[in-house]
Amino acid sequence: MALTPLAEALTQLIEWAPPVPNVEYVDLGDALGRVLAEPVQADVDVPSFDNSAMDGYAVRAADLPGTLTVSQRIPAGAPAATLQPGTAARIFTGGMMPPGADTVVMQEDAQQNADQVTILGCVTQGQHVRYRGADIVAQSEILSAGQWLTPQDLGLAASVGLRQLPVYRRLRVAIMTSGDELVEPGEPLQPWQIYNSNSTQLAAQLALLGVKVINRGALPDDPQVIGAALERAAREADCLITCGGVSVGEEDHVRGQIEARGELKLWKLAIKPGKPLAFGQVCGCPVFGLPGNPVSAWATFGLVVKPWLLRAQGAHNSGPRRLTAEAGFAVSKPGTREEYLRVNVTEQGRLRAELCGDQSSGVLSSVSRANALAVVPVGATFAPGDPIEVILMGDFLTAW
């Protein structure tokens, strides 16, 4: 079977994404990382009244220059009386502008003596006033359907008085790894065994996307056990993710058990790391079969599984940003697969990408130390100083 380019695979996978889940209303405190199901409008103006952006004095610009009588004091959260001509109101940040006032003079530009204040600096009418609706106008849309909700989005919803938001139900994603060599962290380790890092990292990546994780841990290299576990997970999850067992070795049983209970629609991608990736269905449930090497599993989740999950949750996304950096390394041999290199990007007048440790698919430490991935297209070579595309880890790991 020919290797499928990543862009082609993603187009196919998005077409195979299932209908979005049902809609539910959740409190703002539970909405972080969820996908908004309906557009949200503001019922109020923000700010809801003209207020001061500074500590100082609310005045009529027509009364200046001159010395004014301080007629009232307006802290934030207090009502304001109408400002009479020839007077000023001592006002504080967030305080309501008194009717009749049109300008705020900073306290640094004024000198008060008893109940008189003299304006010292130049004044422009309307300065330091935050007008009603300057941020948000009532009945305007503030959040769009398909938006992956961030802390700032929730703050925006709170600023217009909303307590709940309509979101899509969280997807249930079951993950399982396979291999007789795997031992869970904290357990005794034999010389021929390794700790199961893939379950932990996959669960963490899924948590960042707001899905509900069903972690089934490690399975032995037993086709019957693997097949039964796939069937059970298919009954309780919206999607399955397996790790290991989808290559061509005699002990790679996952691929065969998927095909015995469903079908494979996609197998082997033209990317490095991560070639032996599979996608299909088991008992009608979508399933991703990721490579067992930890870097390959981590990379294919971010490159392939995440875009599918976001679409399946109703999110609108255009993929991670790709920035241009100066290569601090050479790629002398053109490859037949698109390659993603772990790099550290620094800014020295321009962005510069340096390789970050061993690039082997089994070396997870270089993933932990890197802050970006450099993209090497098929057939491309690079010399130090050449421009190269990079994806920052912040974009790679979270919804875009």
N, C-alpha and C positions, 0 to 999 in steps of 0.2 A: 504494500500500500504506500502511495506517494505521501510525502510529508505535506501537511496543509499549512500555508502561510497564516500567521496570526490574524491579520486583518480579515482574511476570508473566513477563518474559523469564527471570529467574533460576529461577523455578519450572519452566519448560519445560526449561531447560538442565540442571538437576539431574536431571530425569527422563531426559534423553538421555545422561547420563554413562555411560561403559562400565563393565563389571565391573572390580573392582580387580585390579591385577597380582598375580603370584605372590609368595610369601613367601620371603625369604632372611634368613639370620643374618649380622649384621655386627658387627665390633668396636665398642666404645663410641666409639673415636676416629673412626669413619666414620659414626656414627649421627646426627650433628647435622643437623637439618632433615628427617630422614626421618619416615615415618609408622609408628607402632607397629602391628603386625598382630595381636598377641595380648596379652591382659592379662598383667601381670608381677606375680608374688608374691615376697615376701621369704622367704628360707630361714633368716634369722637375725633375732634381736632387735637393734634399734639404740636406745641403745647395747647392747652385748652383755654388759655387766657394770655394776654400780653404780660410779659414779666421781665424782670431785670436780669441781665447776664453778668452783672457786677455788683459788688458792694459799693454804694455811693449815694447819689442824690437824683431823684426823679424830678425833672423840671420841665417848664415850657421853654423851648428854644427861643421863642420870641422875647422872653424876659431877660435874655443875656446879651451882653455881659452885664455884671452887676452883683450886688449883694442881696440875697433873698432871705426871707423868714422861713425857718424850718417849722412847718405846720403839723407834721405827723411822722410817725415812725412805722415802717412796714417791713417786718420780718417775713420770711417765707412761711406760708400757711396762715396768714392773717388777711382779713379783708382790707380794702383801701377806700378812703373817702375821696371825693372829687377834689382835685388840686385847684386852689384859687389862684388867680393871677398874682404875680409878685411873690409867690411862695415856692418852697421846695419840700420834698418828702425824703426823709432819711430812709433809704431802701437797701435791702440786702439781696444777695443772689437768690433768684427764684421768687422774690417778692412780687406781688401783683402790682402792675403799673396802675397808679391812680387815674381815674378818668380825668382828662384834661392835660395830662403829662404826655410828652412825645419824645423825651430824650433822657438818657441816664449819664450823669457825669461821675467818673470814677472818684472814689474818695481821695486818691492820690492827687487829683487835680482840683481839690477843693479845700478850703480852710474854714472850719466852723468855730465860732466863738459864741457861747451861750446859745441863743436861738437864732443866730444869724450865720449864714454860710456865704463865703465869697468864692466864686468860681475863678480858678487861676489859669487853667489851660484853654486851648481852643476847643470849641464845641461844634459838632456837626449834628444837625437835626436827625433824630432816629438812632443815634449811636447807642450801642450796648443794650438795645431792646430786642428781646426775642418775641416775635409777634405770633399771635394765635394762628395755628395751622402752618407755621413756617416749616415744620418737619413733616407732618402728616395731615392731610385734609380728610375730613370725615367722608366716608363712602368710597375712598380710594382703596385699591388693592395693595396690601402690604406683604403678602406671602402668596406664592404661586403653587398650584397643584403640582405634585411630583417633586417638590423641594425636600431635600434631606435636611432635617431640622438641626440647627446648630445652637449653641448657647445664645448667640446674639439674636437669632430668630425668635427664641423663646422670650428673651428680654423685650423684643419689639412687640410681640403679642401681649405681653404683660402691660406694656406702656399704653395700650389702647383698652385695657380693662378686661381682656379675655382670660378666662380660667381654664378653658379646655380647647382642644384642637381636634379636628377630624383627621385621623391617620389610618393608613392601611394596617391590617393585622400583621403582626410580626411573623415572618416565615419561620417554620421549624426546620432546622437543618441538623441532620444526624451525621456525625463523623466517626470513622473507625479506621484504625491502622492495622496492618497485618505483618507478621514476621515472627518466627520462633526466637529470633535474637533480641526481641524487644522486652525491656523491663521497665515498669513504671518508676518514675523518680521517687527516691526514698527507700526503695527495696534493695536488698543485697544484689550485687552485680557479679556474675561469673566472668571469667576471662574471655569467653566467647560471646558475651552479650553486650548490648548497648542500651542506654536509656532512651525511652520513647519521648523525643522532643516534639514530634509532629503533632500529636494530639493537643499539646499545650499551645503551640504556636497557631494552629488552625483555629482552636477555640477562641484565642485572643483576637485573631483577625476578624472572625465572625462577630465577636462582641462589639468591635468598633463599628460594624455596619448595622447594629441594632437588631439582629436576628436572635431567635431563641435557639440555643445550642443544646443538642442531645449528644453527649460525649460517650461513646461506647468503648473507648480505650483500644487496647491492642488485642488482635485475634491471632491464633496460631496459624501456621501454614497448612491448614487442613481444609480441603475444598468443601466438605460437608458442613463444617462449622461456619465457614465464610458464607456459603450459600444461605444457610438458615439465618445468619445474622443480617444479611441483606434483605431477606424477606420480612423479618421482624421490623427492621428500620423503615422499610418502604410503607408499612402500615401506619406508622406514627409520625412520619416526617413529610415535609413538602419537597425536600431535596436531600440526597445522600452525597457525602463526600468520603471517598476512601483514599487511603494513602499507602502506596506500595502494591505490588502484585499485578501490575498492568503491563509489564514488559513481556519478553518472550522467553524467560528462563523456565526451567522445569518446575520451580517452586513458586512461579507467579500464577496464582490461582484465581485472583479476583476477576480478571478479564473474562475467563471462561465461565465463572459463576454468574457474571452479569449477562452474558450471552445466553446462558441456559435458562434464565428467568426473564429475559427481555431482549434487548438489542443494543448494539453499539452503533451510533450515528457518526462518531468522529473518533479517530485514533491517530496519534502521532502528529505533532506540530513541528513546524520548521523554526523552532526557537531553541536557544541555548542560554541557560539550563532549562530543562523541562520537556524534552522531546516526547517521552512515552506518556502522553496525557490522553485519557479516554473520556468520552461523553456518550451517554445513552439513557436507557430507562430500565428499571427493575420493577416488575409488577406494576407498571404504569407510573412509577415515581422517577423523576429525573435523577441521574447519578453522574457525578464526576469522579473519575479514577485518576488521582494524582500520582506522580512518581514518588518513590520512597525516599530518595535522597532529600535531606531537609531543605537545602537551598532550592532545589527543583520544586519541592512541594510549596515552599513559601512564594516563589516567583510565579508559578502557574496559578496559584490562588489569586494573587494580585492582578495578573495580566488577563486571566481567562474567567475564573469563577466570579470574581467581584463584579465585573460588568453585567454578567448574567443575573446575579442575585439582586443588584440594584434595579435592573429592569423588571425582574419578577416581583419586586416589592413596589413597583409603580414609580420609581425614581427616574427623573430625567437627568441624564448625565452625558457629557461629551468626552469623557476620558480625561486622564491626568494631563496637566500642562507639560509641554515639552519646551524647556529653555535651551538656549545655545550657550555653550561654554567652550573654553579653549582646552584642548586635550593636553594633559601633562604626561602623556605616555604614547607609545606607538602600537599600532596594530598592523603588522607587516604581512600577514597571510590572510587573503580573502576567504571568508567562510561561506558555507552553503546554507547556514541558518542565521536568522536574526539573533544577535547576541546582546545580553544585558549584563553589563559589568558593574560590580560594586565599586563605587568611587566616593571620595570625599570632595565636595565642591567648596571652594573658598572664594572670597571676593577680594581681588587685589587690583582694583581699578576695573577689572572685568572678571567674570566667573571663570574659574580654572578647575578642572576635574583631574584628580590624581587617583590612580588605582589604590584600592583599600585592601591589602592583604591577598591571601591565596584565593583564586577565583574558582577553585574546585567546587563541584556541586554538593560535596559533603562537608564543606567548611562553613558552619553557621556563624562563627565568630566574626568573619568579615562582613556579614550582613548586619550584625549588631553594631559594628563600628562605622559602617558607611552611612552617609546622609543623602545619597542619591544613587541612581542607576544611570549609566551611560549606555546609549543605544547605538549598536554597531549594525548597520543594515547588511543584508546579504551581499557578498562580493565587495564590501568596502574595506579600504585600508586607511590608516591615519598615521600622521607623523606628529610629534610634539608641536603644539601651536596651532594645529588645524581645528576648525570649528566642529563640535560634536554635540548632538542632542543629549540632554539629561532630564531625568524625571526625579524631582525631589521626593524624599521618603514621605514627607507629610502628605503629598498628593497621592502617592502610591498606596498608602495604607488606609486612608479614609475615603469616604464618598466625596466625589469631586464637586 
